[in-house]
Amino acid sequence: MIKEIRLSGSGGQGILFAGDILAEAAAIYEGKSVAQNTAYGGQVRGGASKCEVLIGDPEEEIEYPEVIKADILLAMNQEAVDRFAKDVKDEGIVIVDLSHVSDLPEIRPRVVPVPITDITREAFKSTLAANMVALGLLVGVTGVASVEAIERAIDEKAPRGTAEMNRKAFLFGFETAKKSAGG
């Protein structure tokens, strides 16, 4: 069954990089069928940004490479919640960055509210790795990819000299998801 995943926020939050890591992990290191597309506003920083990743079993053909009804939504700002929460399946999951979202969606999918940017700042003295903390949360909550595959994709795709920090941030997010889920 194909999982439809939408990551969204503002330009400069690393949404596209997080989507690239997820897509590469699933396709290259897990051998799954993957389609990915991205969109971002005219501004690099501050404009709307989204990345969609569709993941299926290796033999599944993804006929339409865009999210129609998301299984998983990562919303890193209020605009992302307002724009995309209504397009999540009833049994879906919406992960919300409470650091940038004050009005939670009143929708049927499970909402996982975490102050992603704030906990990143607290743990890493910077918010640069909030995208990897968010990806760790997403993987920890949904199990959509393995930790090992994500770590390998980070090692391959992270800008020179940042792989270790990105891995640590990812694992921090993954462990945060596991602790908040009770195990």
Secondary structure, DSSP 8 states (H G I E B T S, - for coil): --EEEEEEEETTS-HHHHHHHHHHIIIIIT--EEEEEEEE-SSSSSSEEEEEEEEE-TT----S-S-SSEEEEEE-SHHHHHHHGGGEEEEEEEEEETTT--S----SSEEEEE-HHHHHHHHHSSSTTHHHHHHHHHHHHH--S-HHHHHHHHHHHS-TT-HHHHHHHHHHHHHHHHHHTT-
